[in-house]
Amino acid sequence: MSKELKKLKKVELLEILYQQNLKIDNLNEKITQLEKQLADKTIHIAEAGSIAEAALKLTNIFEEAEKAIELYKNNVK
């Protein structure tokens, strides 16, 4: 590869560098997009976990309320 590069003219080498820079820019842009997508998915997963925890807490509250109602009914009789 280095022998091939040595045979190229400066203009050709500059064109190769330019094309490589374009590829690097495109890849950096893609990385940024993928990082944003990953962050969004992480947030959604965290929110889903929070929603599940909240639902579980509500279930426990309702269970305790039902127990209190049953206890009250038993005491009234």
GUVEX-411725 format. One record per residue: x, y, z of N, C-alpha, C in turn; residue in three letters; residue number from 1. Coordinates in pm, whole numbers. Example, Ala and Ser with C-alpha at 12.3 -4.5 7.8 and 13.67 -1.06 7.14 Angstrom:
// GUVEX-411725
1319;-569;780;1230;-450;780;1320;-330;780;ala;1
1285;-225;708;1367;-106;714;1290;3;787;ser;2
***
This chain:
// GUVEX-411725
83;-120;0;0;0;0;87;126;0;met;1
193;127;80;276;247;87;348;274;-45;ser;2
384;168;-119;446;189;-250;347;253;-346;lys;3
222;209;-336;117;266;-421;97;414;-389;glu;4
99;446;-261;80;585;-220;197;673;-265;leu;5
315;619;-262;433;696;-304;427;733;-452;lys;6
358;649;-530;349;674;-674;243;779;-708;lys;7
154;808;-613;46;902;-641;95;1046;-638;leu;8
28;1130;-713;59;1273;-714;-2;1338;-590;lys;9
46;1456;-558;-4;1529;-440;-154;1554;-449;lys;10
-202;1586;-566;-345;1613;-584;-426;1487;-555;val;11
-374;1374;-599;-444;1247;-574;-442;1213;-425;glu;12
-331;1237;-361;-321;1214;-217;-417;1305;-140;leu;13
-423;1430;-183;-515;1524;-118;-660;1479;-137;leu;14
-692;1427;-254;-827;1378;-280;-859;1259;-189;glu;15
-763;1170;-171;-781;1056;-80;-805;1106;62;ile;16
-725;1202;106;-743;1259;240;-880;1324;255;leu;17
-920;1397;152;-1050;1463;154;-1163;1360;166;tyr;18
-1155;1254;87;-1258;1149;90;-1259;1080;227;gln;19
-1143;1058;284;-1134;997;417;-1197;1088;523;gln;20
-1173;1217;509;-1233;1312;604;-1385;1313;592;asn;21
-1436;1303;470;-1581;1294;452;-1637;1170;519;leu;22
-1568;1057;502;-1613;934;566;-1611;948;718;lys;23
-1505;1008;770;-1493;1028;915;-1606;1116;965;ile;24
-1635;1224;894;-1745;1313;933;-1878;1239;933;asp;25
-1902;1159;829;-2027;1082;822;-2036;982;937;asn;26
-1926;916;967;-1926;819;1077;-1946;888;1212;leu;27
-1886;1004;1230;-1906;1078;1356;-2051;1121;1371;asn;28
-2111;1161;1260;-2252;1200;1262;-2340;1080;1298;glu;29
-2308;964;1241;-2382;841;1270;-2366;803;1417;lys;30
-2245;818;1469;-2221;788;1611;-2307;877;1699;ile;31
-2315;1004;1667;-2396;1097;1744;-2543;1056;1741;thr;32
-2592;1020;1623;-2732;976;1611;-2756;850;1694;gln;33
-2665;754;1686;-2682;629;1760;-2674;652;1911;leu;34
-2587;744;1954;-2579;776;2097;-2710;837;2146;glu;35
-2771;923;2064;-2901;982;2101;-3008;874;2110;lys;36
-3008;783;2012;-3106;675;2014;-3087;588;2138;gln;37
-2964;559;2172;-2934;479;2291;-2981;550;2417;leu;38
-2955;680;2424;-2999;758;2541;-3151;756;2552;ala;39
-3220;770;2439;-3367;766;2441;-3418;632;2489;asp;40
-3356;524;2441;-3398;391;2483;-3371;370;2632;lys;41
-3258;422;2679;-3225;410;2821;-3329;484;2906;thr;42
-3368;602;2859;-3470;680;2931;-3602;605;2932;ile;43
-3641;547;2818;-3766;472;2811;-3763;352;2905;his;44
-3649;284;2909;-3636;169;2999;-3647;215;3144;ile;45
-3583;325;3177;-3588;377;3314;-3731;419;3350;ala;46
-3799;484;3254;-3937;525;3278;-4027;403;3295;glu;47
-4004;301;3216;-4084;179;3228;-4064;117;3365;ala;48
-3939;119;3412;-3912;68;3546;-3982;150;3652;gly;49
-3984;281;3635;-4051;368;3731;-4202;344;3730;ser;50
-4257;326;3612;-4401;300;3601;-4435;167;3667;ile;51
-4351;65;3644;-4375;-65;3705;-4367;-55;3857;ala;52
-4269;20;3907;-4257;38;4052;-4378;111;4108;glu;53
-4424;213;4038;-4542;288;4083;-4664;198;4085;ala;54
-4680;115;3983;-4794;23;3977;-4789;-75;4093;ala;55
-4670;-124;4123;-4654;-217;4235;-4689;-150;4367;leu;56
-4646;-26;4384;-4679;47;4507;-4829;70;4518;lys;57
-4892;105;4406;-5037;125;4407;-5109;-5;4443;leu;58
-5061;-116;4389;-5121;-245;4420;-5111;-272;4570;thr;59
-4997;-243;4628;-4980;-262;4772;-5073;-171;4851;asn;60
-5091;-48;4806;-5181;46;4874;-5324;-7;4870;ile;61
-5366;-55;4751;-5502;-109;4738;-5521;-233;4823;phe;62
-5420;-318;4831;-5429;-437;4915;-5445;-398;5062;glu;63
-5368;-301;5105;-5378;-255;5244;-5515;-191;5270;glu;64
-5567;-117;5173;-5699;-56;5187;-5807;-164;5198;ala;65
-5796;-269;5118;-5893;-378;5125;-5887;-447;5261;glu;66
-5767;-468;5312;-5752;-529;5445;-5817;-440;5552;lys;67
-5797;-309;5540;-5855;-216;5636;-6008;-220;5629;ala;68
-6062;-228;5508;-6208;-234;5491;-6262;-362;5553;ile;69
-6196;-475;5529;-6240;-603;5585;-6234;-599;5738;glu;70
-6127;-542;5790;-6113;-529;5936;-6224;-442;5992;leu;71
-6255;-333;5925;-6363;-244;5969;-6497;-315;5967;tyr;72
-6523;-388;5858;-6649;-463;5848;-6662;-565;5959;lys;73
-6552;-634;5988;-6555;-734;6095;-6578;-670;6232;asn;74
-6524;-554;6253;-6541;-484;6381;-6681;-428;6397;asn;75
-6746;-389;6285;-6880;-333;6290;-6980;-442;6322;val;76
-6959;-563;6275;-7052;-674;6300;-7047;-711;6441;lys;77
***
